[in-house]
Amino acid sequence: KTAAIASLGVAAASASFIEKETKLNQAFATYIAKYNKSYGTLEEFELRRDLFAAKEQGIQHHNAQNGSFTLEHNHMSDWTDAERKVLLGNRVAMKAAHTKAQVREMKSGPL
């Protein structure tokens, strides 16, 4: 009797896992189509899917809080932290260069 109950619990957990995976796969397929994504290898596809899944989990958690704003996916939802840092690093470098130019202009006066 206990084994039968345990079996039912495993079956229910498996069904729930499969349902979540199916929804995630459908969401990822929609994301790929929306942002015209393509991946060169199965390994890259799986990596990008895992990154998307982590973002999805964070988005769902945030949106469940019923805060003043909601989150959704964007074209960077399958990016690694390193890829995002390059983008942000470029912005920081551009801002720093812009700020240095302003300081030079203030020191030397208008051109």
PyMOL commands that set and color helices and strands:
alter all, ss='L'
color gray80, all
select helices_A, chain A and resi 2-34+42-64+81-108
alter helices_A, ss='H'
color red, helices_A
deselect
rebuild
show_as cartoon
